[in-house]
Amino acid sequence: MARYGKMEFTKFGVLADENILSRSKYEAVAITLDFGEDAGYLTDANGDVYIPAGTPIDDGGVPVVESPWTDAVGILLNDVYASRPQGTVLIKAYIDTTKAIEHSNVEYDASLAVAFSGRIVFENPTLPPDSNLVGVGLVGSMVI
């Protein structure tokens, strides 16, 4: 059957998420994020509010952006927008520390590595030895 009329379409672009993983293997859980509190949010070029990948998240879906990290249950895998607040939180993973810090604007420290000890490994081959991140759990390229 022939179709009569004008065929129309809309073209739009999709931004690729930042990859904060340093290795492909990980375990994660789905979570609905809470955009009610004003913490850890960024705004993209279109004015949309989002929580960036690499942000520690507590069990209520609220970003944890500073020490103490004791409430954090995992680290956000992808950017999550307020218009669709469902995200993925890493509970076991190998994280590229430099990418995660740069993308999330959260200052990681040694106590974050302690909070996720045995579950999340913070790797970064470019971390200088005199960095303030070198400490318990964050050493050069591997957690020891």
BALUMLUM-34550 format. One record per residue: residue number from 1; residue in one letter; chain; x, y, z of N, C-alpha, C, O in turn. Coordinates in nm, 4 decimals. Example, Ala and Ser with C-alpha at 12.3 -4.5 7.8 and 13.67 -1.06 7.14 Angstrom:
BEGIN
 pator nuti lumro     n.c1     n.c2     n.c3    ca.c1    ca.c2    ca.c3     c.c1     c.c2     c.c3     o.c1     o.c2     o.c3
     1    A     A   1.3190  -0.5690   0.7800   1.2300  -0.4500   0.7800   1.3200  -0.3300   0.7800   1.4236  -0.3319   0.8465
     2    S     A   1.2850  -0.2250   0.7080   1.3670  -0.1060   0.7140   1.2900   0.0030   0.7870   1.3409   0.1138   0.8039
% end
This chain:
BEGIN
 pator nuti lumro     n.c1     n.c2     n.c3    ca.c1    ca.c2    ca.c3     c.c1     c.c2     c.c3     o.c1     o.c2     o.c3
     1    M     A   0.0855  -0.1172   0.0000   0.0000   0.0000   0.0000   0.0897   0.1229   0.0000   0.1816   0.1329   0.0813
     2    A     A   0.0646   0.2130  -0.0874   0.1445   0.3355  -0.0992   0.1024   0.4358   0.0068  -0.0142   0.4440   0.0454
     3    R     A   0.1995   0.5103   0.0518   0.1726   0.6151   0.1509   0.1731   0.7495   0.0793   0.2679   0.7825   0.0080
     4    Y     A   0.0681   0.8255   0.0986   0.0582   0.9569   0.0360   0.0789   1.0623   0.1426   0.0364   1.0454   0.2569
     5    G     A   0.1422   1.1676   0.1063   0.1641   1.2764   0.2002   0.3124   1.2996   0.2215   0.3969   1.2312   0.1637
     6    K     A   0.3412   1.3941   0.3026   0.4788   1.4350   0.3284   0.5335   1.3579   0.4488   0.4720   1.3555   0.5553
     7    M     A   0.6480   1.2962   0.4306   0.7111   1.2238   0.5403   0.8033   1.3214   0.6143   0.8892   1.3846   0.5528
     8    E     A   0.7857   1.3332   0.7433   0.8650   1.4272   0.8222   0.9406   1.3527   0.9307   0.8998   1.2454   0.9750
     9    F     A   1.0516   1.4119   0.9723   1.1286   1.3558   1.0825   1.1979   1.4683   1.1579   1.2132   1.5794   1.1072
    10    T     A   1.2381   1.4377   1.2765   1.3118   1.5328   1.3594   1.4487   1.4749   1.3885   1.4606   1.3589   1.4280
    11    K     A   1.5506   1.5543   1.3695   1.6876   1.5103   1.3936   1.7364   1.5747   1.5234   1.7206   1.6950   1.5444
    12    F     A   1.7951   1.4936   1.6088   1.8517   1.5467   1.7323   1.9774   1.4694   1.7660   1.9966   1.3565   1.7209
    13    G     A   2.0620   1.5306   1.8451   2.1882   1.4678   1.8845   2.1799   1.4099   2.0240   2.1006   1.4549   2.1067
    14    V     A   2.2609   1.3117   2.0489   2.2679   1.2495   2.1809   2.4126   1.2571   2.2271   2.5037   1.2132   2.1568
    15    L     A   2.4327   1.3123   2.3440   2.5673   1.3204   2.3984   2.6056   1.1876   2.4611   2.5243   1.1246   2.5288
    16    A     A   2.7275   1.1456   2.4392   2.7760   1.0212   2.4999   2.8121   1.0481   2.6451   2.8698   1.1518   2.6776
    17    D     A   2.7783   0.9553   2.7305   2.8119   0.9697   2.8723   2.9613   0.9549   2.8929   3.0307   0.8881   2.8163
    18    E     A   3.0083   1.0185   2.9975   3.1480   1.0048   3.0361   3.1694   0.8650   3.0918   3.0898   0.8174   3.1727
    19    N     A   3.2754   0.7994   3.0494   3.3071   0.6667   3.1007   3.4064   0.6816   3.2153   3.5228   0.7149   3.1931
    20    I     A   3.3608   0.6570   3.3372   3.4481   0.6714   3.4541   3.5132   0.5394   3.4934   3.5937   0.5350   3.5864
    21    L     A   3.4788   0.4319   3.4230   3.5343   0.3013   3.4559   3.6747   0.2860   3.3985   3.7026   0.3322   3.2878
    22    S     A   3.7629   0.2209   3.4744   3.8957   0.1915   3.4204   3.9035   0.0480   3.3691   3.9970   0.0129   3.2972
    23    R     A   3.8059  -0.0351   3.4057   3.7958  -0.1727   3.3551   3.6488  -0.2003   3.3258   3.5607  -0.1336   3.3800
    24    S     A   3.6228  -0.2974   3.2413   3.4859  -0.3203   3.1962   3.3977  -0.3970   3.2946   3.2752  -0.3882   3.2851
    25    K     A   3.4546  -0.4705   3.3870   3.3745  -0.5499   3.4812   3.3252  -0.4621   3.5964   3.4018  -0.3859   3.6553
    26    Y     A   3.1955  -0.4744   3.6272   3.1395  -0.4026   3.7414   3.0072  -0.4657   3.7832   2.9456  -0.5411   3.7078
    27    E     A   2.9650  -0.4330   3.9055   2.8326  -0.4702   3.9555   2.7635  -0.3410   3.9950   2.8260  -0.2511   4.0514
    28    A     A   2.6344  -0.3316   3.9652   2.5615  -0.2086   3.9912   2.4157  -0.2391   4.0237   2.3665  -0.3491   3.9985
    29    V     A   2.3487  -0.1408   4.0795   2.2063  -0.1509   4.1102   2.1352  -0.0275   4.0549   2.1938   0.0799   4.0423
    30    A     A   2.0095  -0.0457   4.0230   1.9279   0.0663   3.9759   1.8789   0.1462   4.0957   1.8522   0.0908   4.2023
    31    I     A   1.8675   0.2769   4.0767   1.8205   0.3627   4.1848   1.7493   0.4834   4.1250   1.7844   0.5296   4.0164
    32    T     A   1.6488   0.5344   4.1967   1.5840   0.6590   4.1584   1.6474   0.7692   4.2408   1.6474   0.7638   4.3638
    33    L     A   1.7012   0.8689   4.1729   1.7731   0.9759   4.2408   1.6772   1.0832   4.2900   1.5736   1.1089   4.2287
    34    D     A   1.7134   1.1453   4.4017   1.6337   1.2497   4.4643   1.6917   1.3853   4.4262   1.8020   1.4199   4.4684
    35    F     A   1.6182   1.4616   4.3471   1.6627   1.5944   4.3065   1.6044   1.7021   4.3978   1.6076   1.8203   4.3634
    36    G     A   1.5513   1.6629   4.5134   1.4886   1.7574   4.6050   1.5876   1.8468   4.6765   1.5600   1.9650   4.6968
    37    E     A   1.7018   1.7934   4.7151   1.8027   1.8731   4.7837   1.8976   1.9317   4.6804   1.9231   1.8698   4.5771
    38    D     A   1.9496   2.0496   4.7073   2.0398   2.1149   4.6126   2.1842   2.0789   4.6452   2.2547   2.1545   4.7121
    39    A     A   2.2272   1.9623   4.5971   2.3648   1.9184   4.6230   2.4161   1.8363   4.5068   2.3540   1.7370   4.4688
    40    G     A   2.5283   1.8762   4.4499   2.5927   1.7969   4.3478   2.5317   1.8061   4.2101   2.5634   1.7243   4.1237
    41    Y     A   2.4441   1.9040   4.1865   2.3796   1.9152   4.0567   2.4596   2.0057   3.9649   2.5236   2.1009   4.0096
    42    L     A   2.4554   1.9749   3.8365   2.5145   2.0599   3.7343   2.4069   2.0904   3.6318   2.3018   2.0264   3.6303
    43    T     A   2.4335   2.1890   3.5453   2.3407   2.2240   3.4393   2.4135   2.2130   3.3062   2.5244   2.2644   3.2914
    44    D     A   2.3513   2.1458   3.2089   2.4159   2.1299   3.0781   2.3892   2.2516   2.9893   2.3271   2.3485   3.0331
    45    A     A   2.4356   2.2464   2.8657   2.4234   2.3587   2.7725   2.2779   2.3933   2.7409   2.2485   2.5068   2.7035
    46    N     A   2.1869   2.2974   2.7553   2.0446   2.3215   2.7292   1.9693   2.3703   2.8520   1.8492   2.3962   2.8448
    47    G     A   2.0391   2.3831   2.9652   1.9749   2.4262   3.0883   1.9130   2.3140   3.1692   1.8445   2.3395   3.2683
    48    D     A   1.9365   2.1884   3.1279   1.8818   2.0736   3.2002   1.9694   2.0412   3.3214   2.0922   2.0414   3.3122
    49    V     A   1.9058   2.0137   3.4330   1.9760   1.9820   3.5575   2.0077   1.8327   3.5609   1.9232   1.7500   3.5267
    50    Y     A   2.1305   1.7981   3.6026   2.1696   1.6580   3.6114   2.2707   1.6362   3.7224   2.3360   1.7296   3.7689
    51    I     A   2.2822   1.5093   3.7641   2.3855   1.4666   3.8581   2.4889   1.3926   3.7741   2.4545   1.2969   3.7047
    52    P     A   2.6150   1.4349   3.7792   2.7150   1.3760   3.6901   2.7647   1.2390   3.7352   2.7635   1.2061   3.8538
    53    A     A   2.8084   1.1603   3.6369   2.8724   1.0318   3.6658   2.9933   1.0567   3.7552   3.0615   1.1584   3.7424
    54    G     A   3.0189   0.9625   3.8459   3.1309   0.9755   3.9379   3.0922   1.0321   4.0730   3.1754   1.0379   4.1636
    55    T     A   2.9678   1.0738   4.0884   2.9208   1.1301   4.2153   2.8807   1.0180   4.3105   2.8015   0.9316   4.2727
    56    P     A   2.9334   1.0169   4.4339   2.8869   0.9194   4.5332   2.7386   0.9444   4.5663   2.6947   1.0591   4.5746
    57    I     A   2.6627   0.8359   4.5850   2.5183   0.8443   4.6093   2.4841   0.7655   4.7348   2.5388   0.6576   4.7575
    58    D     A   2.3916   0.8203   4.8186   2.3484   0.7451   4.9370   2.2296   0.6556   4.9021   2.1814   0.6577   4.7889
    59    D     A   2.1825   0.5771   4.9992   2.0752   0.4804   4.9698   1.9407   0.5452   4.9415   1.8487   0.4785   4.8941
    60    G     A   1.9277   0.6746   4.9699   1.8043   0.7467   4.9374   1.8087   0.8140   4.8015   1.7135   0.8809   4.7615
    61    G     A   1.9215   0.7960   4.7293   1.9351   0.8556   4.5978   1.9836   0.9993   4.5995   1.9716   1.0702   4.4996
    62    V     A   2.0384   1.0428   4.7120   2.0874   1.1805   4.7257   2.2388   1.1819   4.7072   2.3080   1.0964   4.7625
    63    P     A   2.2919   1.2780   4.6300   2.4367   1.2867   4.6139   2.5075   1.3167   4.7458   2.4597   1.3959   4.8271
    64    V     A   2.6213   1.2524   4.7651   2.7077   1.2792   4.8808   2.8322   1.3442   4.8224   2.9134   1.2772   4.7586
    65    V     A   2.8476   1.4757   4.8441   2.9523   1.5487   4.7731   3.0706   1.5896   4.8591   3.1618   1.6570   4.8112
    66    E     A   3.0699   1.5496   4.9858   3.1845   1.5823   5.0707   3.1975   1.4807   5.1829   3.1038   1.4073   5.2140
    67    S     A   3.3153   1.4782   5.2423   3.3430   1.3872   5.3527   3.2607   1.4307   5.4733   3.2436   1.5513   5.4915
    68    P     A   3.2089   1.3417   5.5565   3.2304   1.1979   5.5607   3.1456   1.1263   5.4554   3.0335   1.1672   5.4251
    69    W     A   3.2004   1.0219   5.4024   3.1378   0.9464   5.2944   3.0585   0.8267   5.3475   3.0174   0.7407   5.2697
    70    T     A   3.0372   0.8207   5.4770   2.9777   0.7022   5.5392   2.8379   0.6709   5.4880   2.7970   0.5548   5.4913
    71    D     A   2.7636   0.7694   5.4411   2.6280   0.7449   5.3903   2.6267   0.6950   5.2463   2.5254   0.6423   5.2002
    72    A     A   2.7371   0.7107   5.1751   2.7419   0.6718   5.0338   2.7384   0.5200   5.0191   2.8089   0.4482   5.0900
    73    V     A   2.6551   0.4719   4.9260   2.6450   0.3279   4.9003   2.7102   0.2882   4.7693   2.7361   0.1702   4.7457
    74    G     A   2.7369   0.3863   4.6840   2.7989   0.3578   4.5551   2.8275   0.4855   4.4792   2.8071   0.5961   4.5294
    75    I     A   2.8759   0.4678   4.3556   2.9127   0.5814   4.2716   2.8302   0.5756   4.1432   2.8161   0.4701   4.0814
    76    L     A   2.7770   0.6892   4.1051   2.6902   0.6976   3.9880   2.7676   0.6649   3.8602   2.8727   0.7233   3.8337
    77    L     A   2.7145   0.5707   3.7809   2.7814   0.5254   3.6595   2.7672   0.6246   3.5446   2.8645   0.6508   3.4739
    78    N     A   2.6488   0.6797   3.5249   2.6208   0.7707   3.4132   2.5572   0.8989   3.4646   2.5069   0.9038   3.5769
    79    D     A   2.5597   1.0020   3.3819   2.4875   1.1245   3.4151   2.3382   1.0924   3.4234   2.2851   1.0166   3.3423
    80    V     A   2.2716   1.1516   3.5231   2.1276   1.1291   3.5396   2.0588   1.2648   3.5451   2.0947   1.3508   3.6255
    81    Y     A   1.9588   1.2830   3.4579   1.8877   1.4096   3.4469   1.7622   1.4103   3.5332   1.7003   1.3063   3.5562
    82    A     A   1.7256   1.5296   3.5807   1.6072   1.5454   3.6652   1.4802   1.5046   3.5908   1.3836   1.4609   3.6533
    83    S     A   1.4792   1.5181   3.4587   1.3613   1.4808   3.3804   1.3383   1.3299   3.3777   1.2265   1.2846   3.3531
    84    R     A   1.4429   1.2524   3.4026   1.4339   1.1055   3.4113   1.5326   1.0603   3.5191   1.6462   1.0248   3.4876
    85    P     A   1.4908   1.0612   3.6451   1.5845   1.0425   3.7566   1.6265   0.8992   3.7883   1.6739   0.8734   3.8990
    86    Q     A   1.6109   0.8060   3.6957   1.6545   0.6691   3.7198   1.8007   0.6557   3.6758   1.8382   0.6956   3.5656
    87    G     A   1.8818   0.5986   3.7652   2.0234   0.5839   3.7350   2.0777   0.4494   3.7792   2.0050   0.3639   3.8298
    88    T     A   2.2074   0.4330   3.7588   2.2777   0.3111   3.7957   2.3905   0.3472   3.8903   2.4739   0.4323   3.8595
    89    V     A   2.3927   0.2815   4.0063   2.4962   0.3077   4.1056   2.5896   0.1875   4.1130   2.5466   0.0740   4.1339
    90    L     A   2.7172   0.2152   4.0953   2.8190   0.1113   4.1017   2.8396   0.0680   4.2464   2.8587   0.1519   4.3345
    91    I     A   2.8358  -0.0635   4.2711   2.8641  -0.1132   4.4058   2.9943  -0.1926   4.4091   3.0557  -0.2072   4.5148
    92    K     A   3.0364  -0.2436   4.2941   3.1674  -0.3078   4.2787   3.2208  -0.2660   4.1429   3.1576  -0.2913   4.0403
    93    A     A   3.3379  -0.2015   4.1420   3.3896  -0.1518   4.0146   3.5331  -0.1055   4.0288   3.5858  -0.0909   4.1390
    94    Y     A   3.5947  -0.0827   3.9136   3.7259  -0.0209   3.9043   3.7037   0.1166   3.8419   3.6629   0.1271   3.7262
    95    I     A   3.7308   0.2215   3.9188   3.7039   0.3586   3.8775   3.8328   0.4276   3.8353   3.9351   0.4153   3.9027
    96    D     A   3.8283   0.5003   3.7236   3.9389   0.5876   3.6852   3.9219   0.7161   3.7655   3.8332   0.7966   3.7369
    97    T     A   4.0058   0.7348   3.8645   3.9920   0.8449   3.9596   3.9946   0.9807   3.8912   3.9115   1.0662   3.9218
    98    T     A   4.0871   1.0024   3.8001   4.0974   1.1324   3.7333   3.9705   1.1653   3.6569   3.9184   1.2761   3.6699
    99    K     A   3.9191   1.0718   3.5771   3.7964   1.0959   3.5007   3.6781   1.1244   3.5927   3.5988   1.2149   3.5668
   100    A     A   3.6669   1.0466   3.7003   3.5534   1.0632   3.7919   3.5571   1.1988   3.8611   3.4538   1.2645   3.8744
   101    I     A   3.6747   1.2408   3.9051   3.6871   1.3703   3.9728   3.6578   1.4842   3.8761   3.5821   1.5756   3.9086
   102    E     A   3.7176   1.4790   3.7574   3.6970   1.5859   3.6599   3.5518   1.5961   3.6164   3.5002   1.7065   3.5988
   103    H     A   3.4855   1.4829   3.5988   3.3485   1.4854   3.5491   3.2479   1.5227   3.6580   3.1521   1.5952   3.6311
   104    S     A   3.2681   1.4747   3.7788   3.1691   1.4967   3.8851   3.1904   1.6259   3.9629   3.0982   1.6739   4.0289
   105    N     A   3.3098   1.6826   3.9563   3.3459   1.8005   4.0370   3.3420   1.7711   4.1862   3.3281   1.8632   4.2667
   106    V     A   3.3540   1.6449   4.2242   3.3596   1.6046   4.3645   3.5055   1.5756   4.3970   3.5730   1.5043   4.3227
   107    E     A   3.5539   1.6301   4.5069   3.6920   1.6061   4.5486   3.6998   1.4753   4.6266   3.6592   1.4688   4.7426
   108    Y     A   3.7520   1.3718   4.5622   3.7724   1.2439   4.6289   3.8898   1.2576   4.7264   3.9820   1.3360   4.7039
   109    D     A   3.8846   1.1811   4.8334   3.9975   1.1760   4.9256   4.0154   1.0324   4.9744   3.9391   0.9433   4.9371
   110    A     A   4.1159   1.0114   5.0572   4.1473   0.8768   5.1041   4.0325   0.8158   5.1843   4.0146   0.6940   5.1822
   111    S     A   3.9548   0.8974   5.2546   3.8445   0.8421   5.3338   3.7336   0.7854   5.2450   3.6576   0.6991   5.2892
   112    L     A   3.7233   0.8324   5.1210   3.6272   0.7736   5.0271   3.6687   0.6310   4.9925   3.5849   0.5411   4.9847
   113    A     A   3.7986   0.6113   4.9719   3.8495   0.4767   4.9433   3.8258   0.3842   5.0623   3.7966   0.2660   5.0438
   114    V     A   3.8379   0.4361   5.1824   3.8122   0.3558   5.3023   3.6634   0.3190   5.3093   3.6293   0.2058   5.3436
   115    A     A   3.5753   0.4139   5.2772   3.4310   0.3887   5.2821   3.3893   0.2783   5.1841   3.2964   0.2023   5.2116
   116    F     A   3.4583   0.2700   5.0697   3.4258   0.1693   4.9684   3.5261   0.0551   4.9655   3.5304  -0.0210   4.8688
   117    S     A   3.6049   0.0424   5.0677   3.7105  -0.0588   5.0727   3.6562  -0.1986   5.0446   3.5583  -0.2425   5.1050
   118    G     A   3.7225  -0.2676   4.9511   3.6824  -0.4031   4.9163   3.5721  -0.4103   4.8134   3.5404  -0.5187   4.7645
   119    R     A   3.5118  -0.2953   4.7790   3.4037  -0.2954   4.6812   3.4388  -0.2153   4.5572   3.4173  -0.2613   4.4451
   120    I     A   3.4924  -0.0962   4.5765   3.5273  -0.0114   4.4633   3.6761   0.0181   4.4693   3.7284   0.0604   4.5724
   121    V     A   3.7436  -0.0049   4.3574   3.8872   0.0192   4.3471   3.9072   0.1471   4.2673   3.8573   0.1602   4.1556
   122    F     A   3.9800   0.2405   4.3250   4.0087   0.3680   4.2596   4.1452   0.3577   4.1931   4.2487   0.3561   4.2597
   123    E     A   4.1433   0.3509   4.0610   4.2676   0.3387   3.9851   4.2949   0.4684   3.9102   4.2037   0.5389   3.8670
   124    N     A   4.4245   0.4969   3.8965   4.4613   0.6115   3.8163   4.6098   0.6077   3.7856   4.6914   0.6437   3.8704
   125    P     A   4.6453   0.5656   3.6679   4.7871   0.5556   3.6356   4.8588   0.6895   3.6286   4.9818   0.6925   3.6321
   126    T     A   4.7855   0.8014   3.6187   4.8509   0.9310   3.6100   4.8523   1.0064   3.7426   4.8914   1.1231   3.7459
   127    L     A   4.8114   0.9436   3.8497   4.8095   1.0091   3.9796   4.9521   1.0313   4.0286   5.0251   0.9343   4.0490
   128    P     A   4.9938   1.1565   4.0480   5.1308   1.1805   4.0924   5.1521   1.1313   4.2352   5.0587   1.1324   4.3154
   129    P     A   5.2747   1.0879   4.2680   5.3005   1.0338   4.4013   5.2803   1.1343   4.5130   5.2540   1.0945   4.6265
   130    D     A   5.2917   1.2640   4.4844   5.2745   1.3648   4.5890   5.1316   1.4184   4.5968   5.1060   1.5161   4.6672
   131    S     A   5.0378   1.3549   4.5245   4.8989   1.3981   4.5254   4.8393   1.3798   4.6649   4.8751   1.2872   4.7377
   132    N     A   4.7472   1.4704   4.7008   4.6805   1.4569   4.8308   4.5867   1.3370   4.8335   4.5338   1.3027   4.9392
   133    L     A   4.5649   1.2724   4.7181   4.4801   1.1538   4.7125   4.5556   1.0262   4.7469   4.4945   0.9227   4.7731
   134    V     A   4.6885   1.0334   4.7469   4.7664   0.9147   4.7816   4.7554   0.8955   4.9317   4.7949   0.9821   5.0098
   135    G     A   4.7027   0.7842   4.9703   4.6820   0.7567   5.1116   4.6224   0.6188   5.1245   4.6469   0.5313   5.0415
   136    V     A   4.5449   0.5998   5.2278   4.4818   0.4707   5.2489   4.3876   0.4429   5.1333   4.2890   0.5142   5.1146
   137    G     A   4.4174   0.3395   5.0555   4.3293   0.2998   4.9469   4.3594   0.3622   4.8129   4.3220   0.3052   4.7104
   138    L     A   4.4254   0.4769   4.8083   4.4552   0.5406   4.6807   4.6065   0.5495   4.6647   4.6699   0.6396   4.7196
   139    V     A   4.6628   0.4581   4.5913   4.8080   0.4582   4.5722   4.8382   0.4355   4.4252   4.8134   0.3274   4.3717
   140    G     A   4.8916   0.5372   4.3609   4.9338   0.5250   4.2214   4.8271   0.4659   4.1332   4.7282   0.5321   4.1021
   141    S     A   4.8458   0.3419   4.0924   4.7525   0.2835   3.9981   4.6613   0.1780   4.0595   4.5711   0.1299   3.9910
   142    M     A   4.6805   0.1404   4.1836   4.6000   0.0330   4.2418   4.5711   0.0577   4.3895   4.6464   0.1259   4.4590
   143    V     A   4.4626   0.0018   4.4344   4.4351  -0.0019   4.5771   4.5191  -0.1129   4.6364   4.5231  -0.2233   4.5821
   144    I     A   4.5860  -0.0854   4.7468   4.6657  -0.1910   4.8112   4.6126  -0.2177   4.9497   4.6656  -0.3031   5.0207
% end
